[in-house]
Amino acid sequence: MIELILVSGNLEDERKIRDSLIVDRFYYNFLDSNSAYTKKQAYGLKKEWGAREEPFVLVQKEDKVLRAFYSESSTNVIDDALEFIKGLKETYD
């Protein structure tokens, strides 16, 4: 099963991804960088990939990373990740 992990402090990013996913096809994990419960995990994941800015999206299948999305410029990470996931959905249908 494919897992998508979103690290963001913006609930609009979370809502946009959650509303766009097909729940039975993907596991979805949201790490809120502003939450006391997930802040350490969120920063650890970003640090592992060298990402400083948010949002950060990681797409993996089992333990293999398919793609990581982050940007230090103004590109739209959420839309890029959703487009990639849409391609995965068509592949696995």
RABELMO-V470649 format. One record per helix or strand of 2 or more residues. SS is the DSSP state (hx for helix, st for strand). FROM is the first residue (numbers start at 0). TO is the last residue. Records with the same first field share a line. If there is no record, write none. Layout:
SS = FROM-TO ; FROM-TO
This chain:
st = 1-7 ; 25-31 ; 55-60 ; 63-68
hx = 10-19 ; 38-48 ; 76-91
